[in-house]
Structure formats: C-alpha cells, structure tokens
Amino acid sequence: MQPIEQIEMDRYRAELDDDVRHLVNKYSRIMGWDVPELDEVAARALILQALRDAVAKVEAVK
C-alpha cells in the first residue's frame, strides 16, 4: 500500500508537469524579447538548468 503522501502527489503530477512547462515557456519568451537572435535550444537548456538549481536550493533548506 502506498503512503498517503505518494497518493496525493500522484494526483498532482500532471499539474506539476504543466507548471514546469509553463515556467520554461515563460522564461523562453522573456529571453526572446531581450535577445532577438536567441538560440532557443541553448536558452531552453539554460532555463532547465536554472530550474534544477532552484530545486536543489529548496531541497537544501531544512
């Protein structure tokens, strides 16, 4: 039997995926406004790394 926390997280997984996708799209648009010749693949990689770094910072807070 799964713990209640896992059951709850499973309910929100798709919403969390959508939120992350929205953040990547949001910052891609913002970067595109500032840099017209933006390399979208490179920008996306940088945004995803920034999100990973942010998650790591949040995890480090006890």
mmCIF file as Biopython writes it, N, C-alpha, C and O atoms, coordinates in Angstrom:
data_model
#
loop_
_atom_site.group_PDB
_atom_site.id
_atom_site.type_symbol
_atom_site.label_atom_id
_atom_site.label_alt_id
_atom_site.label_comp_id
_atom_site.label_asym_id
_atom_site.label_entity_id
_atom_site.label_seq_id
_atom_site.pdbx_PDB_ins_code
_atom_site.Cartn_x
_atom_site.Cartn_y
_atom_site.Cartn_z
_atom_site.occupancy
_atom_site.B_iso_or_equiv
_atom_site.auth_seq_id
_atom_site.auth_asym_id
_atom_site.pdbx_PDB_model_num
ATOM 1   N N  . MET A ? 1  ? 0.833  -1.172 0.000   1.0 0.0 1  A 1 
ATOM 2   C CA . MET A ? 1  ? 0.000  0.000  0.000   1.0 0.0 1  A 1 
ATOM 3   C C  . MET A ? 1  ? 0.889  1.250  0.000   1.0 0.0 1  A 1 
ATOM 4   O O  . MET A ? 1  ? 1.883  1.319  0.723   1.0 0.0 1  A 1 
ATOM 5   N N  . GLN A ? 2  ? 0.516  2.227  -0.815  1.0 0.0 2  A 1 
ATOM 6   C CA . GLN A ? 2  ? 1.283  3.464  -0.911  1.0 0.0 2  A 1 
ATOM 7   C C  . GLN A ? 2  ? 0.948  4.399  0.246   1.0 0.0 2  A 1 
ATOM 8   O O  . GLN A ? 2  ? -0.187 4.449  0.720   1.0 0.0 2  A 1 
ATOM 9   N N  . PRO A ? 3  ? 1.972  5.145  0.691   1.0 0.0 3  A 1 
ATOM 10  C CA . PRO A ? 3  ? 1.680  6.156  1.719   1.0 0.0 3  A 1 
ATOM 11  C C  . PRO A ? 3  ? 0.750  7.227  1.144   1.0 0.0 3  A 1 
ATOM 12  O O  . PRO A ? 3  ? 0.736  7.474  -0.062  1.0 0.0 3  A 1 
ATOM 13  N N  . ILE A ? 4  ? -0.006 7.839  2.007   1.0 0.0 4  A 1 
ATOM 14  C CA . ILE A ? 4  ? -0.985 8.856  1.589   1.0 0.0 4  A 1 
ATOM 15  C C  . ILE A ? 4  ? -0.313 10.002 0.842   1.0 0.0 4  A 1 
ATOM 16  O O  . ILE A ? 4  ? -0.895 10.568 -0.084  1.0 0.0 4  A 1 
ATOM 17  N N  . GLU A ? 5  ? 0.914  10.348 1.243   1.0 0.0 5  A 1 
ATOM 18  C CA . GLU A ? 5  ? 1.628  11.432 0.570   1.0 0.0 5  A 1 
ATOM 19  C C  . GLU A ? 5  ? 1.898  11.090 -0.904  1.0 0.0 5  A 1 
ATOM 20  O O  . GLU A ? 5  ? 1.795  11.952 -1.777  1.0 0.0 5  A 1 
ATOM 21  N N  . GLN A ? 6  ? 2.243  9.829  -1.169  1.0 0.0 6  A 1 
ATOM 22  C CA . GLN A ? 6  ? 2.505  9.419  -2.551  1.0 0.0 6  A 1 
ATOM 23  C C  . GLN A ? 6  ? 1.220  9.435  -3.362  1.0 0.0 6  A 1 
ATOM 24  O O  . GLN A ? 6  ? 1.228  9.841  -4.524  1.0 0.0 6  A 1 
ATOM 25  N N  . ILE A ? 7  ? 0.140  9.009  -2.780  1.0 0.0 7  A 1 
ATOM 26  C CA . ILE A ? 7  ? -1.157 9.030  -3.474  1.0 0.0 7  A 1 
ATOM 27  C C  . ILE A ? 7  ? -1.531 10.465 -3.822  1.0 0.0 7  A 1 
ATOM 28  O O  . ILE A ? 7  ? -1.976 10.740 -4.937  1.0 0.0 7  A 1 
ATOM 29  N N  . GLU A ? 8  ? -1.352 11.376 -2.875  1.0 0.0 8  A 1 
ATOM 30  C CA . GLU A ? 8  ? -1.653 12.788 -3.127  1.0 0.0 8  A 1 
ATOM 31  C C  . GLU A ? 8  ? -0.750 13.357 -4.221  1.0 0.0 8  A 1 
ATOM 32  O O  . GLU A ? 8  ? -1.219 14.070 -5.107  1.0 0.0 8  A 1 
ATOM 33  N N  . MET A ? 9  ? 0.547  13.040 -4.158  1.0 0.0 9  A 1 
ATOM 34  C CA . MET A ? 9  ? 1.482  13.556 -5.165  1.0 0.0 9  A 1 
ATOM 35  C C  . MET A ? 9  ? 1.116  13.036 -6.547  1.0 0.0 9  A 1 
ATOM 36  O O  . MET A ? 9  ? 1.211  13.773 -7.528  1.0 0.0 9  A 1 
ATOM 37  N N  . ASP A ? 10 ? 0.710  11.808 -6.638  1.0 0.0 10 A 1 
ATOM 38  C CA . ASP A ? 10 ? 0.302  11.231 -7.923  1.0 0.0 10 A 1 
ATOM 39  C C  . ASP A ? 10 ? -0.878 11.998 -8.518  1.0 0.0 10 A 1 
ATOM 40  O O  . ASP A ? 10 ? -0.987 12.135 -9.736  1.0 0.0 10 A 1 
ATOM 41  N N  . ARG A ? 11 ? -1.749 12.492 -7.659  1.0 0.0 11 A 1 
ATOM 42  C CA . ARG A ? 11 ? -2.908 13.259 -8.132  1.0 0.0 11 A 1 
ATOM 43  C C  . ARG A ? 11 ? -2.477 14.576 -8.772  1.0 0.0 11 A 1 
ATOM 44  O O  . ARG A ? 11 ? -3.140 15.073 -9.682  1.0 0.0 11 A 1 
ATOM 45  N N  . TYR A ? 12 ? -1.374 15.137 -8.301  1.0 0.0 12 A 1 
ATOM 46  C CA . TYR A ? 12 ? -0.935 16.453 -8.776  1.0 0.0 12 A 1 
ATOM 47  C C  . TYR A ? 12 ? 0.196  16.396 -9.793  1.0 0.0 12 A 1 
ATOM 48  O O  . TYR A ? 12 ? 0.667  17.440 -10.245 1.0 0.0 12 A 1 
ATOM 49  N N  . ARG A ? 13 ? 0.635  15.219 -10.154 1.0 0.0 13 A 1 
ATOM 50  C CA . ARG A ? 13 ? 1.793  15.068 -11.047 1.0 0.0 13 A 1 
ATOM 51  C C  . ARG A ? 13 ? 1.595  15.791 -12.380 1.0 0.0 13 A 1 
ATOM 52  O O  . ARG A ? 13 ? 2.488  16.518 -12.815 1.0 0.0 13 A 1 
ATOM 53  N N  . ALA A ? 14 ? 0.465  15.612 -13.028 1.0 0.0 14 A 1 
ATOM 54  C CA . ALA A ? 14 ? 0.217  16.256 -14.326 1.0 0.0 14 A 1 
ATOM 55  C C  . ALA A ? 14 ? 0.183  17.776 -14.179 1.0 0.0 14 A 1 
ATOM 56  O O  . ALA A ? 14 ? 0.675  18.492 -15.051 1.0 0.0 14 A 1 
ATOM 57  N N  . GLU A ? 15 ? -0.388 18.268 -13.094 1.0 0.0 15 A 1 
ATOM 58  C CA . GLU A ? 15 ? -0.433 19.711 -12.860 1.0 0.0 15 A 1 
ATOM 59  C C  . GLU A ? 15 ? 0.972  20.266 -12.646 1.0 0.0 15 A 1 
ATOM 60  O O  . GLU A ? 15 ? 1.299  21.345 -13.140 1.0 0.0 15 A 1 
ATOM 61  N N  . LEU A ? 16 ? 1.795  19.534 -11.915 1.0 0.0 16 A 1 
ATOM 62  C CA . LEU A ? 16 ? 3.175  19.946 -11.694 1.0 0.0 16 A 1 
ATOM 63  C C  . LEU A ? 16 ? 3.941  19.976 -13.020 1.0 0.0 16 A 1 
ATOM 64  O O  . LEU A ? 16 ? 4.702  20.908 -13.278 1.0 0.0 16 A 1 
ATOM 65  N N  . ASP A ? 17 ? 3.741  18.960 -13.853 1.0 0.0 17 A 1 
ATOM 66  C CA . ASP A ? 17 ? 4.369  18.939 -15.184 1.0 0.0 17 A 1 
ATOM 67  C C  . ASP A ? 17 ? 3.956  20.166 -15.995 1.0 0.0 17 A 1 
ATOM 68  O O  . ASP A ? 17 ? 4.794  20.800 -16.636 1.0 0.0 17 A 1 
ATOM 69  N N  . ASP A ? 18 ? 2.688  20.493 -15.967 1.0 0.0 18 A 1 
ATOM 70  C CA . ASP A ? 18 ? 2.198  21.672 -16.692 1.0 0.0 18 A 1 
ATOM 71  C C  . ASP A ? 18 ? 2.810  22.963 -16.147 1.0 0.0 18 A 1 
ATOM 72  O O  . ASP A ? 18 ? 3.155  23.861 -16.915 1.0 0.0 18 A 1 
ATOM 73  N N  . ASP A ? 19 ? 2.944  23.055 -14.830 1.0 0.0 19 A 1 
ATOM 74  C CA . ASP A ? 19 ? 3.534  24.247 -14.220 1.0 0.0 19 A 1 
ATOM 75  C C  . ASP A ? 19 ? 4.986  24.424 -14.661 1.0 0.0 19 A 1 
ATOM 76  O O  . ASP A ? 19 ? 5.405  25.536 -14.980 1.0 0.0 19 A 1 
ATOM 77  N N  . VAL A ? 20 ? 5.749  23.342 -14.680 1.0 0.0 20 A 1 
ATOM 78  C CA . VAL A ? 20 ? 7.147  23.424 -15.104 1.0 0.0 20 A 1 
ATOM 79  C C  . VAL A ? 20 ? 7.229  23.810 -16.579 1.0 0.0 20 A 1 
ATOM 80  O O  . VAL A ? 20 ? 8.049  24.643 -16.965 1.0 0.0 20 A 1 
ATOM 81  N N  . ARG A ? 21 ? 6.384  23.206 -17.393 1.0 0.0 21 A 1 
ATOM 82  C CA . ARG A ? 21 ? 6.359  23.545 -18.824 1.0 0.0 21 A 1 
ATOM 83  C C  . ARG A ? 21 ? 6.033  25.029 -19.001 1.0 0.0 21 A 1 
ATOM 84  O O  . ARG A ? 21 ? 6.626  25.699 -19.846 1.0 0.0 21 A 1 
ATOM 85  N N  . HIS A ? 22 ? 5.105  25.533 -18.218 1.0 0.0 22 A 1 
ATOM 86  C CA . HIS A ? 22 ? 4.741  26.947 -18.271 1.0 0.0 22 A 1 
ATOM 87  C C  . HIS A ? 22 ? 5.935  27.834 -17.898 1.0 0.0 22 A 1 
ATOM 88  O O  . HIS A ? 22 ? 6.178  28.851 -18.546 1.0 0.0 22 A 1 
ATOM 89  N N  . LEU A ? 23 ? 6.674  27.452 -16.863 1.0 0.0 23 A 1 
ATOM 90  C CA . LEU A ? 23 ? 7.847  28.227 -16.461 1.0 0.0 23 A 1 
ATOM 91  C C  . LEU A ? 23 ? 8.900  28.261 -17.572 1.0 0.0 23 A 1 
ATOM 92  O O  . LEU A ? 23 ? 9.471  29.315 -17.853 1.0 0.0 23 A 1 
ATOM 93  N N  . VAL A ? 24 ? 9.155  27.121 -18.197 1.0 0.0 24 A 1 
ATOM 94  C CA . VAL A ? 24 ? 10.131 27.087 -19.290 1.0 0.0 24 A 1 
ATOM 95  C C  . VAL A ? 24 ? 9.664  27.989 -20.433 1.0 0.0 24 A 1 
ATOM 96  O O  . VAL A ? 24 ? 10.457 28.758 -20.976 1.0 0.0 24 A 1 
ATOM 97  N N  . ASN A ? 25 ? 8.405  27.901 -20.794 1.0 0.0 25 A 1 
ATOM 98  C CA . ASN A ? 25 ? 7.877  28.744 -21.868 1.0 0.0 25 A 1 
ATOM 99  C C  . ASN A ? 25 ? 7.925  30.222 -21.492 1.0 0.0 25 A 1 
ATOM 100 O O  . ASN A ? 25 ? 8.260  31.065 -22.324 1.0 0.0 25 A 1 
ATOM 101 N N  . LYS A ? 26 ? 7.594  30.536 -20.249 1.0 0.0 26 A 1 
ATOM 102 C CA . LYS A ? 26 ? 7.610  31.923 -19.781 1.0 0.0 26 A 1 
ATOM 103 C C  . LYS A ? 26 ? 8.999  32.526 -19.921 1.0 0.0 26 A 1 
ATOM 104 O O  . LYS A ? 26 ? 9.154  33.610 -20.483 1.0 0.0 26 A 1 
ATOM 105 N N  . TYR A ? 27 ? 10.005 31.830 -19.414 1.0 0.0 27 A 1 
ATOM 106 C CA . TYR A ? 27 ? 11.354 32.379 -19.464 1.0 0.0 27 A 1 
ATOM 107 C C  . TYR A ? 27 ? 11.945 32.332 -20.864 1.0 0.0 27 A 1 
ATOM 108 O O  . TYR A ? 27 ? 12.813 33.142 -21.189 1.0 0.0 27 A 1 
ATOM 109 N N  . SER A ? 28 ? 11.498 31.411 -21.692 1.0 0.0 28 A 1 
ATOM 110 C CA . SER A ? 28 ? 11.912 31.401 -23.101 1.0 0.0 28 A 1 
ATOM 111 C C  . SER A ? 28 ? 11.402 32.659 -23.800 1.0 0.0 28 A 1 
ATOM 112 O O  . SER A ? 28 ? 12.139 33.289 -24.558 1.0 0.0 28 A 1 
ATOM 113 N N  . ARG A ? 29 ? 10.150 33.025 -23.549 1.0 0.0 29 A 1 
ATOM 114 C CA . ARG A ? 29 ? 9.591  34.244 -24.131 1.0 0.0 29 A 1 
ATOM 115 C C  . ARG A ? 29 ? 10.345 35.476 -23.655 1.0 0.0 29 A 1 
ATOM 116 O O  . ARG A ? 29 ? 10.692 36.348 -24.452 1.0 0.0 29 A 1 
ATOM 117 N N  . ILE A ? 30 ? 10.594 35.542 -22.365 1.0 0.0 30 A 1 
ATOM 118 C CA . ILE A ? 30 ? 11.296 36.700 -21.801 1.0 0.0 30 A 1 
ATOM 119 C C  . ILE A ? 30 ? 12.689 36.822 -22.410 1.0 0.0 30 A 1 
ATOM 120 O O  . ILE A ? 30 ? 13.107 37.917 -22.785 1.0 0.0 30 A 1 
ATOM 121 N N  . MET A ? 31 ? 13.400 35.721 -22.510 1.0 0.0 31 A 1 
ATOM 122 C CA . MET A ? 31 ? 14.740 35.764 -23.100 1.0 0.0 31 A 1 
ATOM 123 C C  . MET A ? 31 ? 14.659 36.164 -24.570 1.0 0.0 31 A 1 
ATOM 124 O O  . MET A ? 31 ? 15.537 36.868 -25.069 1.0 0.0 31 A 1 
ATOM 125 N N  . GLY A ? 32 ? 13.633 35.731 -25.253 1.0 0.0 32 A 1 
ATOM 126 C CA . GLY A ? 32 ? 13.457 36.071 -26.664 1.0 0.0 32 A 1 
ATOM 127 C C  . GLY A ? 32 ? 13.211 37.559 -26.869 1.0 0.0 32 A 1 
ATOM 128 O O  . GLY A ? 32 ? 13.609 38.119 -27.890 1.0 0.0 32 A 1 
ATOM 129 N N  . TRP A ? 33 ? 12.558 38.200 -25.907 1.0 0.0 33 A 1 
ATOM 130 C CA . TRP A ? 33 ? 12.325 39.646 -26.010 1.0 0.0 33 A 1 
ATOM 131 C C  . TRP A ? 33 ? 13.651 40.397 -25.903 1.0 0.0 33 A 1 
ATOM 132 O O  . TRP A ? 33 ? 13.883 41.381 -26.606 1.0 0.0 33 A 1 
ATOM 133 N N  . ASP A ? 34 ? 14.519 39.911 -25.004 1.0 0.0 34 A 1 
ATOM 134 C CA . ASP A ? 34 ? 15.785 40.596 -24.751 1.0 0.0 34 A 1 
ATOM 135 C C  . ASP A ? 34 ? 16.859 40.267 -25.786 1.0 0.0 34 A 1 
ATOM 136 O O  . ASP A ? 34 ? 17.750 41.078 -26.037 1.0 0.0 34 A 1 
ATOM 137 N N  . VAL A ? 35 ? 16.774 39.082 -26.383 1.0 0.0 35 A 1 
ATOM 138 C CA . VAL A ? 35 ? 17.801 38.629 -27.320 1.0 0.0 35 A 1 
ATOM 139 C C  . VAL A ? 35 ? 17.111 38.132 -28.589 1.0 0.0 35 A 1 
ATOM 140 O O  . VAL A ? 35 ? 16.738 36.961 -28.670 1.0 0.0 35 A 1 
ATOM 141 N N  . PRO A ? 36 ? 16.937 39.018 -29.587 1.0 0.0 36 A 1 
ATOM 142 C CA . PRO A ? 36 ? 16.209 38.634 -30.799 1.0 0.0 36 A 1 
ATOM 143 C C  . PRO A ? 36 ? 16.820 37.433 -31.539 1.0 0.0 36 A 1 
ATOM 144 O O  . PRO A ? 36 ? 16.085 36.637 -32.123 1.0 0.0 36 A 1 
ATOM 145 N N  . GLU A ? 37 ? 18.146 37.296 -31.522 1.0 0.0 37 A 1 
ATOM 146 C CA . GLU A ? 37 ? 18.788 36.190 -32.237 1.0 0.0 37 A 1 
ATOM 147 C C  . GLU A ? 37 ? 19.021 34.987 -31.317 1.0 0.0 37 A 1 
ATOM 148 O O  . GLU A ? 37 ? 19.975 34.230 -31.502 1.0 0.0 37 A 1 
ATOM 149 N N  . LEU A ? 38 ? 18.158 34.823 -30.348 1.0 0.0 38 A 1 
ATOM 150 C CA . LEU A ? 38 ? 18.258 33.791 -29.324 1.0 0.0 38 A 1 
ATOM 151 C C  . LEU A ? 38 ? 18.340 32.393 -29.927 1.0 0.0 38 A 1 
ATOM 152 O O  . LEU A ? 38 ? 17.557 32.040 -30.809 1.0 0.0 38 A 1 
ATOM 153 N N  . ASP A ? 39 ? 19.287 31.607 -29.447 1.0 0.0 39 A 1 
ATOM 154 C CA . ASP A ? 39 ? 19.369 30.179 -29.767 1.0 0.0 39 A 1 
ATOM 155 C C  . ASP A ? 39 ? 18.399 29.483 -28.808 1.0 0.0 39 A 1 
ATOM 156 O O  . ASP A ? 39 ? 18.703 29.304 -27.628 1.0 0.0 39 A 1 
ATOM 157 N N  . GLU A ? 40 ? 17.247 29.098 -29.319 1.0 0.0 40 A 1 
ATOM 158 C CA . GLU A ? 40 ? 16.182 28.568 -28.454 1.0 0.0 40 A 1 
ATOM 159 C C  . GLU A ? 40 ? 16.575 27.278 -27.743 1.0 0.0 40 A 1 
ATOM 160 O O  . GLU A ? 40 ? 16.173 27.050 -26.602 1.0 0.0 40 A 1 
ATOM 161 N N  . VAL A ? 41 ? 17.355 26.437 -28.409 1.0 0.0 41 A 1 
ATOM 162 C CA . VAL A ? 41 ? 17.784 25.177 -27.784 1.0 0.0 41 A 1 
ATOM 163 C C  . VAL A ? 41 ? 18.723 25.471 -26.611 1.0 0.0 41 A 1 
ATOM 164 O O  . VAL A ? 41 ? 18.577 24.896 -25.533 1.0 0.0 41 A 1 
ATOM 165 N N  . ALA A ? 42 ? 19.682 26.366 -26.829 1.0 0.0 42 A 1 
ATOM 166 C CA . ALA A ? 42 ? 20.615 26.726 -25.761 1.0 0.0 42 A 1 
ATOM 167 C C  . ALA A ? 42 ? 19.879 27.426 -24.615 1.0 0.0 42 A 1 
ATOM 168 O O  . ALA A ? 42 ? 20.152 27.163 -23.444 1.0 0.0 42 A 1 
ATOM 169 N N  . ALA A ? 43 ? 18.954 28.310 -24.955 1.0 0.0 43 A 1 
ATOM 170 C CA . ALA A ? 43 ? 18.191 29.023 -23.927 1.0 0.0 43 A 1 
ATOM 171 C C  . ALA A ? 43 ? 17.379 28.044 -23.088 1.0 0.0 43 A 1 
ATOM 172 O O  . ALA A ? 43 ? 17.334 28.157 -21.863 1.0 0.0 43 A 1 
ATOM 173 N N  . ARG A ? 44 ? 16.744 27.094 -23.742 1.0 0.0 44 A 1 
ATOM 174 C CA . ARG A ? 44 ? 15.945 26.094 -23.025 1.0 0.0 44 A 1 
ATOM 175 C C  . ARG A ? 44 ? 16.826 25.287 -22.063 1.0 0.0 44 A 1 
ATOM 176 O O  . ARG A ? 44 ? 16.430 25.013 -20.931 1.0 0.0 44 A 1 
ATOM 177 N N  . ALA A ? 45 ? 18.015 24.914 -22.522 1.0 0.0 45 A 1 
ATOM 178 C CA . ALA A ? 45 ? 18.936 24.164 -21.660 1.0 0.0 45 A 1 
ATOM 179 C C  . ALA A ? 45 ? 19.330 24.996 -20.442 1.0 0.0 45 A 1 
ATOM 180 O O  . ALA A ? 45 ? 19.386 24.477 -19.327 1.0 0.0 45 A 1 
ATOM 181 N N  . LEU A ? 46 ? 19.603 26.279 -20.649 1.0 0.0 46 A 1 
ATOM 182 C CA . LEU A ? 46 ? 19.956 27.157 -19.531 1.0 0.0 46 A 1 
ATOM 183 C C  . LEU A ? 46 ? 18.797 27.319 -18.552 1.0 0.0 46 A 1 
ATOM 184 O O  . LEU A ? 46 ? 18.996 27.318 -17.337 1.0 0.0 46 A 1 
ATOM 185 N N  . ILE A ? 47 ? 17.605 27.454 -19.082 1.0 0.0 47 A 1 
ATOM 186 C CA . ILE A ? 47 ? 16.415 27.602 -18.226 1.0 0.0 47 A 1 
ATOM 187 C C  . ILE A ? 47 ? 16.198 26.335 -17.406 1.0 0.0 47 A 1 
ATOM 188 O O  . ILE A ? 47 ? 15.940 26.406 -16.205 1.0 0.0 47 A 1 
ATOM 189 N N  . LEU A ? 48 ? 16.302 25.189 -18.047 1.0 0.0 48 A 1 
ATOM 190 C CA . LEU A ? 48 ? 16.109 23.925 -17.327 1.0 0.0 48 A 1 
ATOM 191 C C  . LEU A ? 48 ? 17.167 23.743 -16.239 1.0 0.0 48 A 1 
ATOM 192 O O  . LEU A ? 48 ? 16.862 23.256 -15.151 1.0 0.0 48 A 1 
ATOM 193 N N  . GLN A ? 49 ? 18.412 24.135 -16.533 1.0 0.0 49 A 1 
ATOM 194 C CA . GLN A ? 49 ? 19.457 24.037 -15.517 1.0 0.0 49 A 1 
ATOM 195 C C  . GLN A ? 49 ? 19.170 24.990 -14.360 1.0 0.0 49 A 1 
ATOM 196 O O  . GLN A ? 49 ? 19.388 24.637 -13.201 1.0 0.0 49 A 1 
ATOM 197 N N  . ALA A ? 50 ? 18.688 26.181 -14.659 1.0 0.0 50 A 1 
ATOM 198 C CA . ALA A ? 50 ? 18.334 27.132 -13.607 1.0 0.0 50 A 1 
ATOM 199 C C  . ALA A ? 50 ? 17.210 26.573 -12.732 1.0 0.0 50 A 1 
ATOM 200 O O  . ALA A ? 50 ? 17.219 26.759 -11.516 1.0 0.0 50 A 1 
ATOM 201 N N  . LEU A ? 51 ? 16.252 25.893 -13.344 1.0 0.0 51 A 1 
ATOM 202 C CA . LEU A ? 51 ? 15.172 25.277 -12.566 1.0 0.0 51 A 1 
ATOM 203 C C  . LEU A ? 51 ? 15.723 24.162 -11.677 1.0 0.0 51 A 1 
ATOM 204 O O  . LEU A ? 51 ? 15.321 24.037 -10.520 1.0 0.0 51 A 1 
ATOM 205 N N  . ARG A ? 52 ? 16.642 23.353 -12.210 1.0 0.0 52 A 1 
ATOM 206 C CA . ARG A ? 52 ? 17.261 22.301 -11.388 1.0 0.0 52 A 1 
ATOM 207 C C  . ARG A ? 52 ? 18.014 22.916 -10.209 1.0 0.0 52 A 1 
ATOM 208 O O  . ARG A ? 52 ? 17.925 22.428 -9.082  1.0 0.0 52 A 1 
ATOM 209 N N  . ASP A ? 53 ? 18.757 23.997 -10.482 1.0 0.0 53 A 1 
ATOM 210 C CA . ASP A ? 53 ? 19.494 24.672 -9.413  1.0 0.0 53 A 1 
ATOM 211 C C  . ASP A ? 53 ? 18.540 25.210 -8.349  1.0 0.0 53 A 1 
ATOM 212 O O  . ASP A ? 53 ? 18.823 25.117 -7.155  1.0 0.0 53 A 1 
ATOM 213 N N  . ALA A ? 54 ? 17.419 25.770 -8.779  1.0 0.0 54 A 1 
ATOM 214 C CA . ALA A ? 54 ? 16.436 26.305 -7.837  1.0 0.0 54 A 1 
ATOM 215 C C  . ALA A ? 54 ? 15.851 25.182 -6.976  1.0 0.0 54 A 1 
ATOM 216 O O  . ALA A ? 54 ? 15.664 25.355 -5.771  1.0 0.0 54 A 1 
ATOM 217 N N  . VAL A ? 55 ? 15.568 24.051 -7.581  1.0 0.0 55 A 1 
ATOM 218 C CA . VAL A ? 55 ? 15.042 22.907 -6.823  1.0 0.0 55 A 1 
ATOM 219 C C  . VAL A ? 55 ? 16.088 22.439 -5.809  1.0 0.0 55 A 1 
ATOM 220 O O  . VAL A ? 55 ? 15.749 22.128 -4.667  1.0 0.0 55 A 1 
ATOM 221 N N  . ALA A ? 56 ? 17.349 22.389 -6.221  1.0 0.0 56 A 1 
ATOM 222 C CA . ALA A ? 56 ? 18.409 21.974 -5.302  1.0 0.0 56 A 1 
ATOM 223 C C  . ALA A ? 56 ? 18.506 22.924 -4.106  1.0 0.0 56 A 1 
ATOM 224 O O  . ALA A ? 56 ? 18.714 22.481 -2.976  1.0 0.0 56 A 1 
ATOM 225 N N  . LYS A ? 57 ? 18.358 24.228 -4.352  1.0 0.0 57 A 1 
ATOM 226 C CA . LYS A ? 57 ? 18.391 25.198 -3.251  1.0 0.0 57 A 1 
ATOM 227 C C  . LYS A ? 57 ? 17.235 24.966 -2.284  1.0 0.0 57 A 1 
ATOM 228 O O  . LYS A ? 57 ? 17.407 25.014 -1.066  1.0 0.0 57 A 1 
ATOM 229 N N  . VAL A ? 58 ? 16.062 24.714 -2.843  1.0 0.0 58 A 1 
ATOM 230 C CA . VAL A ? 58 ? 14.890 24.471 -1.999  1.0 0.0 58 A 1 
ATOM 231 C C  . VAL A ? 58 ? 15.090 23.190 -1.192  1.0 0.0 58 A 1 
ATOM 232 O O  . VAL A ? 58 ? 14.753 23.138 -0.009  1.0 0.0 58 A 1 
ATOM 233 N N  . GLU A ? 59 ? 15.640 22.157 -1.836  1.0 0.0 59 A 1 
ATOM 234 C CA . GLU A ? 59 ? 15.891 20.889 -1.122  1.0 0.0 59 A 1 
ATOM 235 C C  . GLU A ? 59 ? 16.895 21.073 0.010   1.0 0.0 59 A 1 
ATOM 236 O O  . GLU A ? 59 ? 16.796 20.404 1.038   1.0 0.0 59 A 1 
ATOM 237 N N  . ALA A ? 60 ? 17.867 21.981 -0.170  1.0 0.0 60 A 1 
ATOM 238 C CA . ALA A ? 60 ? 18.923 22.169 0.819   1.0 0.0 60 A 1 
ATOM 239 C C  . ALA A ? 60 ? 18.424 22.869 2.083   1.0 0.0 60 A 1 
ATOM 240 O O  . ALA A ? 60 ? 19.067 22.786 3.130   1.0 0.0 60 A 1 
ATOM 241 N N  . VAL A ? 61 ? 17.302 23.548 1.997   1.0 0.0 61 A 1 
ATOM 242 C CA . VAL A ? 61 ? 16.758 24.244 3.154   1.0 0.0 61 A 1 
ATOM 243 C C  . VAL A ? 61 ? 16.079 23.221 4.054   1.0 0.0 61 A 1 
ATOM 244 O O  . VAL A ? 61 ? 15.176 22.501 3.629   1.0 0.0 61 A 1 
ATOM 245 N N  . LYS A ? 62 ? 16.517 23.173 5.270   1.0 0.0 62 A 1 
ATOM 246 C CA . LYS A ? 62 ? 15.959 22.188 6.210   1.0 0.0 62 A 1 
ATOM 247 C C  . LYS A ? 62 ? 14.945 22.827 7.115   1.0 0.0 62 A 1 
ATOM 248 O O  . LYS A ? 62 ? 14.369 22.154 7.971   1.0 0.0 62 A 1 
#
